[in-house]
Every structure is written in structure tokens, then in C-alpha cells.
Amino acid sequence: MGVTLHDSELLMQFRDPVTKEKGYTSIIRKYQEKLYWHIRRMVVEHEDANDVLQNVFIRVWNGLENFREDSQLYTWLYRIATNLAVNHARDHQVERSGKVVSIDEPDDETGTTLDVADVTLNAEQQILRRERMEAIKKHVTALPEKQRAAVLMHKYDGMDYREIAAVLKLSESATKSLLFRAYEALRERLKEFV
């Protein structure tokens, strides 16, 4: 496997007609998995996540020439992915009812997990943990789209307030407020597990 290029180098490759396709492929390779899991947590189904991801990279191909670099490339990519995932989730809200986002269970297709279960737990603790995780998944999925996106970026993508604010096009204080309301709602709904 080759050396991962910095985003500015990838952008230079993309903007050069001779290396445009190579730059585009490198951008996809660098961000595809992170964006897939970000989208997957929002839209639930593997097929839907792949469809949204394809649309993200179509938008990237069509819009990268005009990318002004007033934000980081990954922020721009996350913004596109978040907007398309939120739109998809909103458009398919009726279909989503009753389904839960898989935050830490293995994906059926890839077998990848986002969170490894603690194998030192006894059977009762494992059952309680599983119930707690299901409740968390259910309530995260039920959050309004922007709150859900912010929580997923903060908790599972490890993004800070500034990065989330850039993706959602909010001020940092508005992002803090959005996350505070989301976490308060989750705390209230998950009282029995605290």
C-alpha cells in the first residue's frame, strides 16, 4: 500500500487534467470507509448507505473543481455526506420506523464492528449491556436529523465542536447547544440505565 497523500496534494492531482482520475480515486480511497460508516449510522440500511455514498462521490466529482479550500477537504466531504444522509433519512422516515441504527454490532456484509464488546462481562452484565445499547440506538435514531448527525460525528467519528460546526454550517456555540440538547434528550430518555 502506498503513502497516503495530504489533502492538498490530492486536490492538486485532481485539478491536473493528466492526474485528475488518479486524484479522484485517491480521495475516494482515503475517505470512503469513514464516510460510509458516518452515513450508515444515519440511514440504517447497508444498500441505502452505499447509494448515498455513491451520490456523495458523484457530487465530489462534479463540485471539486470549484472547491475553494475555505474549509478542509474532509469537512466539505462530511458536509455533503451529512446533507445527503439527512435528506435520505427524512425521505425514508416511514420506512425507518422500528429499525435501529447498528452502532456497535457487526455489519452483516463486512463483519466490521465499531465498538468491541467487553468479553470480561458475565452473562447478566452482557444482557444488561445489550439492552442498554439497544435503547441508546433506538433513542439516537429517534433524535431530529441535525442532532443525530451531531451526536454521531461527536461520539463515533471523534469530531470536535469546531469540526461539527463546519460540517453542519453552524457556529461553534450553536453546535455546543445542539449537542447539549441532544445529550439532554438522551439522558432523559435513558434514565433507567443511568
Secondary structure, DSSP 8 states (H G I E B T S, - for coil): ------HHHHHHHHHSTTTHHHHHHHHHHHHHHHHHHHHHHHH--HHHHHHHHHHHHHHHHHHGGG---SS-HHHHHHHHHHHHHHHHHHHTHHHHTT----SSS--TTT---SS---TTS-HHHHHHHHHHHHHHHHHHHHS-HHHHHHHIIIIIS---HHHHHHHHT--HHHHHHHHHHHHHHHHHHTGGG-
